[in-house]
Amino acid sequence: MPEARSNEERKMILAKVDRLYNSSDLTKKEACREVGIADSTYYIWKNDYGLEPENNSKISTSGSNKKRKKNNTSGNEIDPETEKKVADLKRDKPFLGLKKISKQLAYSYGIKVSTRQVKKILKKHGLTETDYPAPKKHPPRRFERQSRNEMWMMDIMHYTIEKEGRFYLISILDDFSRLIISHGIFKRKTIDNVIDVLHQALEEKGLPNEFLTDRGSQFHSWKGESRFKKLLDKLGIKHIMASPKSPQTIGKIESFHRNIQRELLGQQHFTSLEEVIAAVKEYIEYYNHERVHMGIDYLTPADRYFGLKQDAEKVSNTSFAAGDIYLTGRIAGQPVRAKENSSGQVEVYLAGQRTDTSLSKDELKGIFL
């Protein structure tokens, strides 16, 4: 026969199950299994010690008529600061789902809150729960480059706004990190505009080894080589084109374009192209540096591109080459980052917003040395 557990041991096991249940997305049955007891045993012990919540059905084998008390396990309580952070984040970014809110708070503030708790908070504050359907199962991902700048990909997205009509967003994405290297918004999707965006990327980040595109007329010509390919050949960059009718090949950048339509363009009303240009620039700053990405272990694209691992308490400085500065950390609980712009000045962002502070590299060196 199995060795009988003492009352104290049983209470410790019950508390462990409750903590695991309230701090994770496990069901009560799964939490019991993790601890090593059957869920029926959990409810029997709860009933024996008068700990079963009043709204749960009564399970009794001992005939005990003790008054049952509501479970006040510490892991079940949500502190006011966490509750405010969840509600504020949802109001600011209404498109975020339960899991993304949970992961974003863990990344930005070191706050651990389960999706179950997030759902409870949203309901309390009358905020609409947004959980998009689980993606359909697809064959395993065919590729992912192993380091930054191994391969970039480019794509063109169109969108229509009131009065201005259609515009085109041309973007370049780094395959390894998902970082948006450069972008431009234009009224026409010409080869000249495509090359302008490419030149911007090359000036800021150097040369990639490979460049992936679809077979659009800006990238491919059926009559000899296109201007785009000739430029890549001249720079020593290998041009890879997706197979006909295979849009999934450039799926990462197409996913980015879907996100920007859903999370920005579909959320706001724009009446001028200037408004769109400013909003897209701000969104890409958020996407690159603040928004956690499921496909890269809930880091930001900039974290992965610059080789920084998630560590909310540590300030990391990674410099790969002259003119390539990126710092990240926290000040007073708020995420802070600094990066060098094209003019050589180091801009400082606090909680995703650019501050009035800017430094030269010499001034920055003086702070740390």
C-alpha positions in Angstrom: 0.0 0.0 0.0 1.2 3.5 -0.7 2.5 5.4 2.3 -0.1 7.7 3.8 0.7 11.4 3.7 0.4 13.6 6.7 -2.0 16.5 6.9 0.8 19.0 6.4 2.1 17.2 3.4 -1.4 17.1 1.8 -1.9 20.8 2.4 1.5 21.6 0.8 0.5 19.5 -2.2 -2.8 21.3 -2.5 -1.1 24.7 -2.3 1.4 23.6 -5.0 -1.4 22.6 -7.3 -3.2 25.9 -6.8 0.0 27.9 -7.4 0.7 26.0 -10.6 -2.9 26.4 -11.8 -3.1 30.1 -11.1 0.3 31.0 -12.5 0.1 29.0 -15.8 -2.3 28.0 -18.5 -2.7 24.5 -17.2 -6.1 23.1 -16.4 -6.7 21.9 -12.8 -6.4 18.3 -14.0 -3.1 19.0 -15.8 -1.8 20.9 -12.7 -2.6 17.8 -10.5 -0.8 15.5 -13.0 2.3 17.8 -12.9 2.3 17.5 -9.1 1.8 13.8 -9.1 -1.8 13.3 -7.8 -5.1 12.5 -9.4 -7.6 15.4 -9.8 -10.1 13.3 -7.8 -7.6 13.1 -4.9 -7.2 16.9 -5.1 -11.0 17.5 -4.7 -11.3 14.9 -1.9 -8.5 16.5 0.1 -9.9 20.0 -0.5 -13.3 18.8 0.8 -11.7 17.1 3.8 -9.9 20.3 4.9 -12.8 22.6 4.1 -10.9 24.4 1.4 -13.1 23.8 -1.6 -14.5 27.0 -3.2 -18.1 27.5 -2.4 -19.2 27.6 -6.1 -17.7 24.1 -6.8 -19.7 20.9 -6.6 -19.3 19.0 -3.3 -17.3 15.8 -3.3 -17.2 14.0 0.0 -16.1 10.5 1.2 -15.5 11.3 4.8 -18.9 12.6 5.8 -17.3 15.8 6.9 -19.8 18.7 7.3 -17.1 21.4 7.9 -18.0 24.7 6.4 -16.1 25.1 3.2 -14.2 28.4 2.7 -13.3 30.2 -0.5 -9.8 29.4 -1.7 -7.6 32.4 -1.1 -4.4 31.0 -2.4 -1.9 33.8 -2.9 -1.3 32.7 -6.5 -5.0 33.4 -7.3 -4.7 37.1 -6.5 -3.8 39.8 -9.1 -2.0 42.8 -7.7 -3.4 46.3 -8.8 -0.2 47.2 -10.7 -0.4 44.1 -12.9 -4.1 44.6 -13.4 -3.5 48.2 -14.5 -0.7 47.2 -16.9 -2.9 44.5 -18.5 -5.8 47.0 -19.0 -3.6 49.8 -20.2 -1.8 47.6 -22.7 -5.1 46.3 -24.1 -6.5 49.8 -24.5 -3.3 51.0 -26.2 -3.0 47.9 -28.4 -6.5 46.5 -28.8 -5.4 44.0 -31.4 -3.3 42.0 -28.9 -4.6 38.6 -27.9 -4.4 37.0 -24.4 -1.1 35.2 -24.9 0.5 38.2 -26.6 -0.5 40.4 -23.7 1.0 37.8 -21.2 4.2 37.6 -23.1 4.5 41.3 -23.8 4.2 42.2 -20.1 6.8 39.5 -19.2 9.2 41.0 -21.7 8.7 44.7 -21.1 8.2 44.7 -17.3 9.1 41.3 -16.0 5.5 40.8 -14.9 4.3 37.2 -14.9 0.6 36.9 -15.6 -1.2 33.9 -17.2 -3.6 34.1 -20.1 -6.3 33.0 -17.6 -5.6 36.0 -15.4 -5.4 38.3 -18.5 -8.9 37.1 -19.5 -10.2 37.7 -16.0 -8.8 41.3 -16.0 -10.2 42.1 -19.5 -13.6 40.9 -18.5 -13.5 43.0 -15.2 -12.7 46.1 -17.2 -15.2 45.5 -19.9 -12.5 45.1 -22.6 -13.1 42.9 -25.6 -11.2 39.7 -25.6 -9.2 39.3 -28.8 -7.9 35.8 -29.5 -7.4 35.1 -33.1 -8.0 31.5 -34.3 -5.2 29.1 -34.1 -3.2 29.0 -37.3 -3.8 26.1 -39.6 -1.3 23.3 -39.5 1.3 23.7 -42.3 4.3 21.6 -43.3 7.4 22.4 -41.3 9.1 25.6 -42.1 11.5 25.1 -45.1 14.2 27.5 -44.0 15.5 30.0 -41.6 18.9 31.6 -41.9 21.2 31.1 -39.0 22.5 34.7 -38.6 21.6 38.3 -39.5 22.1 39.6 -43.0 22.4 36.1 -44.5 19.2 36.7 -46.4 16.9 39.6 -46.8 13.5 39.5 -48.4 11.4 42.2 -50.1 7.7 42.6 -50.8 5.2 45.2 -51.8 1.8 45.7 -50.1 -1.0 48.0 -51.3 -3.7 49.7 -49.3 -6.4 52.3 -50.0 -7.2 55.3 -47.9 -10.0 57.9 -48.2 -9.2 60.8 -50.6 -5.7 59.7 -51.4 -6.6 56.4 -53.0 -4.1 53.6 -53.2 -0.6 53.6 -51.9 2.2 51.0 -51.8 4.4 50.0 -48.8 7.7 48.5 -49.9 9.6 46.7 -47.1 12.8 44.7 -46.6 12.9 42.1 -43.8 15.9 40.2 -42.4 15.0 36.5 -42.5 16.8 35.5 -39.3 15.6 38.2 -37.0 12.4 39.4 -38.7 13.8 43.0 -38.4 12.4 45.5 -40.9 15.6 46.8 -42.4 14.1 49.6 -44.5 10.8 50.6 -45.9 9.2 53.3 -48.1 5.6 54.5 -49.0 4.9 55.5 -52.5 2.0 56.3 -54.8 3.4 53.9 -57.5 5.3 50.6 -57.2 8.0 51.4 -59.7 11.5 49.9 -60.0 13.0 53.2 -59.1 11.1 53.2 -55.8 12.1 49.6 -55.1 15.8 50.5 -55.7 15.5 53.6 -53.4 14.3 51.3 -50.5 17.1 48.9 -51.3 19.8 51.7 -51.3 18.4 52.8 -47.9 18.8 49.3 -46.5 22.4 48.9 -47.9 23.5 52.3 -46.4 22.2 51.4 -43.0 23.0 47.7 -42.7 25.6 46.8 -45.3 25.3 43.9 -47.8 23.3 40.7 -47.3 24.5 37.5 -48.8 21.2 36.7 -50.5 18.0 38.5 -51.5 14.7 36.8 -51.8 11.7 38.2 -53.8 8.7 37.0 -55.7 8.5 37.2 -59.4 6.9 40.6 -59.6 7.8 42.9 -62.6 9.9 45.1 -60.3 12.2 42.1 -59.6 12.0 39.9 -62.6 12.0 40.3 -66.4 10.9 37.8 -68.9 13.1 39.5 -71.5 16.6 39.4 -70.2 17.8 40.6 -66.7 15.9 43.2 -64.8 17.5 46.4 -63.4 17.0 45.0 -59.9 18.9 41.8 -60.6 21.7 43.6 -62.4 22.2 45.8 -59.4 22.3 42.8 -57.1 24.8 41.0 -59.4 27.0 44.1 -59.4 27.0 44.1 -55.6 27.7 40.4 -55.4 24.4 39.6 -53.8 22.7 36.3 -54.8 19.1 36.9 -56.0 16.6 34.1 -55.1 13.2 34.2 -56.6 10.1 32.3 -55.2 8.7 29.6 -57.4 5.6 30.6 -59.4 2.4 30.3 -57.3 4.4 29.8 -54.1 3.6 32.9 -52.0 4.5 31.0 -48.8 8.2 31.3 -49.8 8.2 34.9 -48.7 5.7 34.2 -45.9 7.6 36.1 -43.2 7.4 39.5 -44.9 3.8 38.8 -46.0 3.0 38.1 -42.4 4.5 41.5 -41.4 2.3 43.2 -44.0 -0.8 41.4 -42.7 0.0 42.5 -39.2 0.5 46.1 -40.1 -2.9 46.1 -42.0 -4.6 44.5 -39.0 -2.8 46.3 -36.2 -2.4 49.8 -37.6 -4.2 50.5 -40.9 -7.3 48.7 -39.9 -7.4 50.4 -36.5 -7.1 54.0 -37.4 -8.8 56.4 -39.9 -6.3 58.2 -42.2 -7.2 61.1 -44.5 -3.8 61.9 -46.0 -0.7 60.1 -47.1 1.4 62.2 -44.7 -0.5 60.7 -41.8 0.1 57.2 -43.1 3.8 57.8 -43.6 4.2 59.0 -40.0 2.1 56.2 -38.5 3.8 53.5 -40.4 7.2 54.8 -39.3 6.1 54.8 -35.7 4.6 51.3 -36.0 7.8 49.8 -37.5 9.8 51.3 -34.6 7.3 49.5 -32.3 7.4 46.3 -34.3 11.2 46.2 -34.4 12.0 47.2 -30.8 8.9 46.6 -28.6 6.6 44.0 -30.0 7.4 40.5 -29.0 7.4 37.9 -31.9 6.1 34.4 -31.4 8.3 33.0 -34.2 11.5 34.1 -32.4 10.7 32.9 -28.9 8.9 36.0 -27.9 11.9 38.3 -28.4 11.7 41.5 -30.4 13.3 41.5 -33.9 15.9 44.0 -32.8 16.9 41.7 -29.9 17.6 38.9 -32.3 19.2 41.0 -34.9 21.6 42.6 -32.5 22.3 39.3 -30.6 20.5 40.3 -27.3 18.7 37.7 -25.2 15.7 38.6 -23.1 16.8 39.8 -19.7 14.6 42.5 -18.2 17.1 43.5 -15.5 20.3 43.6 -17.5 21.5 46.4 -19.7 23.3 44.9 -22.8 25.6 46.7 -25.2 26.3 44.9 -28.5 28.4 46.7 -31.1 29.2 44.7 -34.2 30.8 47.4 -36.3 31.5 51.1 -36.5 28.2 53.0 -36.7 26.2 50.1 -35.3 25.1 50.8 -31.7 22.2 49.3 -29.9 21.5 49.4 -26.1 18.5 48.1 -24.2 17.5 47.8 -20.6 15.0 49.2 -18.1 14.8 52.5 -16.1 12.3 52.7 -13.2 10.5 49.7 -14.5 10.1 51.1 -18.0 11.8 49.6 -21.1 14.5 51.9 -22.4 16.7 51.6 -25.5 19.2 53.7 -27.4 20.3 53.4 -31.0 22.4 55.3 -33.4 20.7 57.0 -36.3 22.0 57.7 -39.8 23.5 61.0 -38.6 25.6 59.3 -36.0 23.5 60.6 -33.0 22.3 58.1 -30.4 18.6 58.4 -29.9 17.0 57.4 -26.6 13.5 55.8 -26.4 11.6 55.2 -23.1 8.6 52.9 -23.1 8.6 52.9 -26.9 8.5 56.7 -27.2 11.4 58.8 -28.4 12.7 61.2 -25.8 14.3 64.6 -26.4 17.7 63.1 -25.4 20.3 62.4 -28.0 24.0 61.8 -27.6 27.1 61.7 -29.8 29.2 58.5 -29.7 31.9 60.4 -27.7 29.3 61.5 -25.1 28.0 58.0 -24.9 31.6 56.7 -24.4 32.1 59.2 -21.6 29.1 57.8 -19.7 30.4 54.2 -19.7 34.2 54.8 -19.5 
